[in-house]
């Protein structure tokens, strides 16, 4: 599975306007709905599911990255988006530092293997210092989309 199979380019937010974890999650989910990647009627359900999952244990994995995610019946295949925050957002990360990159993933409840594959793909990319560095510097949708494409070619 490639990162470009998961990330919806039209839903990428190069500068989040959100100040809190929950606002950022809601903003990213609304962006997926506006890009027609998820049904608009599921925005509230998806937001509640991701925040509920986040309340169980942080997805702020450290190094300025958070990977919030949830599985929903209304989602047919893994979809995700990326949000950047130049100010940083408190995600209660494992390293206690702010998050600057948020990669949100929504998957179907009926296919846990596909969800794990998508998470593994995302995790493999964000573990690479060079990918994180370039993602932090990418301040437009086009630059982020180009980075995803280049990263997929190297895999």
C-alpha positions, 0 to 999 in steps of 0.5 A: 500500500502506498501513501498516495493510496491513503492520503486524499490530496484535496483534503490536505491542510498545509496550515491548520487554523486549530489551536487544540487537538480536538479542533485539529481532528475536527478540521481534518475530518471536515476537510475529508468530507469537503473533498468527498472522501467520506460522507458529510453525514459522518463528520460528527461520528468520525470526529467523536470516534477519533477523539474517543480513541485519542482519549484512550491513549495519545497518538502523538508518537513523538518527533512532532508527529501525531497519527490519530485514527479510527475505524467506522462502518461508514468508511469503505476503504482507508482514507487519510489526510495531512495537517501541518501546524507551524505553531504546534499543537499539544497532543499529549505526545509521548515525548511531551513536545508539541505536534507539527504534523498530523496524519489522520486515518479513517478505516472500515471496521470490517477490514482490520488488516487493511487498517493495519496496512495503512497505519504501517505505511504511514508509520514507515514514512513518518519514522524517516527523518528526511520525510518529516523534515521535508513535510515540515517545510512543505507549506502548500498542498502541491508541495505536500502532494509532491513529497508523498509522490516522491516518497512512494517512488522510493519505497 
